[in-house]
Amino acid sequence: MSRLGWLRFGVLAGSIGALEILCRSGAIKRLVMIPPSEMALELWKILLSGKANHDMVQTFTCVAAALALAVLAGFFIGLALHALPRLRAAVNPLLGSWYAVPFFVFYPLLVAVFGLTMLPVIVIAFLFAVVTMVINTLNGLDRVPRVLDKVARAHRMGPFATLLRLKLPAAAPNLFTGVKLAVAYSFIGVIASEFILASSGLGYAIAYAYNNFDNRTMYALMLFVLGFVTTINMLLYMWEGRMMRRRQGR
Amino acid sequence: MRRFFDLVLVLAGLAAIWQAAHLFAGDVALTSPGRTAAYAIELVQTARFGAHAGETARAFVFALAISALGGLVTGIWLGAHRLSGEVAEPILVALYSLPKVTLYPVILLVFGLGLPAKVVFGAIHGIVPVVIFTMNAVRNIKPVYIKAARSMKLAPHEAAFRVLIPAALPEVVSGLRIGFSLTLLGVLIGEMFASKRGLGFMIINSIGLNDVETMMAVTLILFVFAALANAALLALDRRLHERA
């Protein structure tokens, strides 16, 4: 690991250690927070007993479905908007203020339409994640060098071949950024709607434990969600960094 | 003029989709655009709405102040001090993409039910983008400005106010715009869970009572407010970027 990596690791380990000491010494009361080591132990027990498996499977299914829909739809909407500049200019203010809408209010409507299934949660997370993919697809296509248009013309490539062989590879880093953000937003959308509204899933399980003063389960599940999401996001972040560096090196 | 006309067309299209959804789902799930707008105008004048909106506004203003000031100070520090910035960047990115809702119970346990918890929850949503944008803005300041500040022997606070902040302003405003939206979202989510006051509570309460009219009207009001504020900040953002 590099020096920076060690420093980051030190900052993280130091914060967790400080939290552990504060909790153990009683500066942070047990009613407020249990020591991190106990959170990990409790999480281990929950994983062994398998009592949260159902909620985990449901949450991950919703995230995967919302992510797949958001990436596909976002990409094609971005492509269409890029081809229609006038529509794009008109839609732009909407895209910019999209994240100010609290989508969770559509939950009752979605339940009325889809019934009490996983679909309402998926749709909310999709709405949450799709626009970042649209915006990043547009950014990527905007940054395709003009010279590639000339290359396509010189080689007499059709519009489809131009898109597939020149524009998409050129826009790939931004598309990847879009996917990375869509992953994060799908998780946020699914867990937030479960937390506030749904009646199953990891978000719900955390809220349920909170309402029942079951701090041990609550902190264990919280640790699981935050640890899992952070691991995935960091892997994507590192991969993205490598991709960007390779581009610049060429 | 044409852009304005196009925007009106898009809004009309959205209203048409809304109307179609209303016809499909019925009044039980979704009121029509016309009725929602009419009810929203009626609702804004009631004392009940005023009290809830006032509560949300108070929490939002405090949270935004913390996001903006805290974000600026932290961002300038992390941007100016290279090593701290590099250590902090991935940690910030990780924080930005966390489902922060899961942390709300902790905040409630620490700060108790009420205004402080909402303010803190709004602030943790808003502060991260402000820090990230400010940090990158300070890092990308042309080295010649920094050399100029050094050769004039400016004290750190003078360098910050006279050189670093003006040079970084356009990017900082972009960060503040995102921070603004996220702070509002954070405050509203905070009010939706374990709160008895504010617009978020009004929405979640009307969901519970199946009072579709109120739910839709409050959502519409919030959206209009957020869209207008965002448009104003976006215009400022553009102007600063053009000048730079």
Interface residues (C-beta under 8 A of the other chain):
Chain A: L4 L7 R8 V11 L12 L31 V32 M33 R86 L87 A89 A90 V91 P93 L94 G96 S97 Y99 A100 V101 P102 F104 V105 Y107 P108 L109 A112 V113 L181 V183 A184 F187 I188 I191 A192 F195 I196 L197 G203 I206 A207 Y210 M218 M222 V225 L226 V229 T230 N233 M234 Y237
Chain B: R3 D6 L7 L9 V10 L14 A21 F24 A25 G26 V28 A29 L30 L83 E86 V87 P90 I91 V93 A94 Y96 S97 L98 P99 K100 V101 T102 L103 Y104 P105 V106 L108 L109 V110 I178 S181 L182 L184 L185 L188 I189 M192 F193 G200 I203 I204 I207 N210 V212 M215 M216 V218 T219 L222 F223 A226 A227 A229 N230 A231 L234
